[in-house]
């Protein structure tokens, strides 16, 4: 590899830099996954005991968020 511009499209895990023969490795991008949840929200009532809002479910879908980009680092 001759320049940093060429690193963007490379999918190899290890490469050697031509200029100084340095060995570098690719650290893949990382994702953070929040699991799906199910929560039961209790019914609420007023001071007279009348139901103001009934018991209900709140469901959150699983979510996948990119936590970091792929990067290259030197090896020893």
C-alpha positions in Angstrom: 0.0 0.0 0.0 1.3 3.4 -0.9 -1.2 6.0 0.3 -3.9 6.4 2.9 -6.5 7.0 0.2 -6.2 3.4 -0.9 -7.2 2.0 2.5 -10.8 2.9 2.2 -11.8 0.1 -0.1 -9.6 -2.6 1.2 -11.2 -5.6 2.9 -8.0 -7.5 3.8 -7.3 -7.9 7.5 -3.5 -7.3 7.2 -1.4 -5.2 4.8 2.2 -4.0 4.5 2.9 -0.4 3.9 5.4 -0.1 1.0 7.2 3.0 2.2 8.6 1.6 5.4 7.4 -2.1 5.4 5.2 -1.4 8.4 2.6 -4.1 9.1 -0.9 -2.8 9.8 -4.2 -4.6 10.6 -7.8 -3.6 10.1 -10.0 -3.3 13.1 -13.6 -3.8 11.8 -16.5 -1.4 12.5 -18.5 -2.1 15.6 -22.2 -2.0 16.3 -24.1 -1.5 19.5 -27.3 -3.6 19.7 -30.1 -2.7 22.2 -32.4 -5.7 22.7 -36.2 -5.5 22.3 -38.0 -4.9 25.5 -41.6 -5.3 26.8 -42.8 -3.2 29.6 -46.2 -3.3 31.3 -47.4 0.1 32.4 -49.8 -0.2 35.3 -53.3 1.4 35.2 -53.7 4.8 36.9 -56.8 6.0 38.7 -58.0 9.2 40.2 -58.7 10.0 43.9 -62.2 8.4 43.6 -60.8 5.1 42.3 -62.0 5.7 38.7 -59.6 4.4 36.1 -58.0 7.3 34.2 -55.8 5.1 31.9 -55.9 1.4 31.6 -53.0 -1.0 31.9 -51.0 -1.1 28.7 -47.9 -2.6 27.1 -44.9 -0.6 25.8 -42.8 -2.6 23.3 -39.4 -1.4 22.1 -38.0 -3.0 19.0 -34.4 -4.2 18.7 -32.1 -1.4 17.5 -28.7 -1.7 15.8 -26.5 1.5 15.9 -23.0 1.9 14.5 -20.7 2.6 17.4 -17.4 3.0 15.5 -16.0 3.0 12.0 -13.4 0.5 10.8 -9.8 1.7 11.3 -6.2 0.6 10.7 -3.5 0.3 13.3 0.2 -0.8 13.4 1.1 -4.2 14.7 4.2 -5.1 16.6 
